[in-house]
Amino acid sequence: MNTQLIDRSGQVAGGCCGGPAPEGVAACCVKDAEAKVGGAKVGGEVGGGSGSAPHKEGTLSSCCGESSPASKDPRGNVASQVTRDEIRQAVRTQYSQVAESDGCGCGTAGSACCGSTGTDLNTLSQALGYSPSEASSVPAGANMGLGCGNPQVIASLQPGETVVDLGSGGGFDCFLASRQVGDTGRVIGVDMTPAMVSKARANAAKGSYRNVEFRLGEIESLPIADATADAIISNCVINLSPDKQRVFSESYRVLKPGGRLAIVDIVAFAEPPEEIRQDMALFTGCMAGASLVEEIETMLQTAGFQEIRVSPKGESKSFIRDWAPNAPITDYVVSATIEAVKPAT
Ligand SMILES: C[S@@+](CC[C@H](N)C(=O)[O-])C[C@H]1O[C@@H](n2cnc3c(N)ncnc32)[C@H](O)[C@@H]1O
């Protein structure tokens, strides 16, 4: 992640951390959220981890007047509704700043084009699995170095197919998919950050793409009709969702029967310690929100998917390490491909 946004200790720079975020700004770190919910933590303690959300005065849960499901941690699928919104707002704030500053690189260390490692964007793209011709084929600014792999490698996109990209950012993977599906196909990118959608639309105009559109929306409530897509791709986004089960259930809904998931994301192969899971900068930097491989498999099954395959890529630790050099993050998370199929009948 851009060093201008997050400092070496993993805190959001420019900072509202260490106390409540300014009026009108949702939590940008765990401490803000704690202050805003009257002392309850964003993670483990909101709702007590296994019961219903607290209803004491001053908590955000009680101000919604709803009996939300309990919260376990910001990574997961059981945060209370208000906590989920707090998390989404922190993520949106982060990626607005990335879009508006032309930032690039996932993580917190300022990797690649905007940071300390000295690696340029082309080198980073190749490490993620993009060929030099793919990286150079898209409009300038579309490839922001925000991914953690290349979903095209597993998507097997065919001419005429309809593809949805969850969390499309500047549009990089959508523009690559556009070439694969051709004039008779269609690509729909969905992103919840208005600045990202504007950027992607400007990039599409620059490249005169006629079969790509970008929609503003949350991947937990996709702005797409049932049974629309032949394939859903996504690159380093679902780890950022506070309700991953809904993302997979919504993906199932918008896929046609027989449609497929071709996702690249950060997953956990071991449970990260509390100090990592509770670090909002590591969360918005695509690390702390990673679900365990077994959890992802269970969520996909619950959504109805078959032929589920989650394949961790050990070599990805080389670039993930650069995202947070001061945290032992690669002891816990790795990039993986996530594939699954909606039954044909
Ligand atoms: C790490 S960036 C990846 C962008 C893009 N996939 C790429 O590889 O360049 C994450 C993107 O997902 C978007 N995002 C995160 N959580 C989201 C959610 N719950 N709903 C929709 N978009 C989300 C962010 O706004 C941001 O543009």
The ligand as an ORCA input file, in Angstrom:
! r2SCAN-3c Opt
* xyz 0 1
  C      -7.055     -4.252     -3.445
  S      -8.116     -3.361     -4.496
  C      -8.159     -4.441     -5.940
  C      -8.635     -3.746     -7.182
  C      -8.612     -4.587     -8.446
  N      -9.295     -5.835     -8.285
  C      -7.199     -4.811     -8.903
  O      -6.705     -5.935     -8.823
  O      -6.582     -3.843     -9.349
  C      -9.691     -3.618     -3.762
  C     -10.854     -2.961     -4.486
  O     -12.047     -3.565     -4.034
  C     -12.983     -2.576     -3.690
  N     -13.806     -3.137     -2.601
  C     -13.383     -3.522     -1.379
  N     -14.402     -4.021     -0.659
  C     -15.500     -3.953     -1.448
  C     -16.868     -4.317     -1.260
  N     -17.303     -4.832     -0.110
  N     -17.735     -4.099     -2.282
  C     -17.298     -3.563     -3.461
  N     -16.018     -3.190     -3.678
  C     -15.118     -3.397     -2.687
  C     -12.174     -1.375     -3.288
  O     -12.900     -0.183     -3.468
  C     -10.979     -1.471     -4.237
  O     -11.202     -0.809     -5.450
*
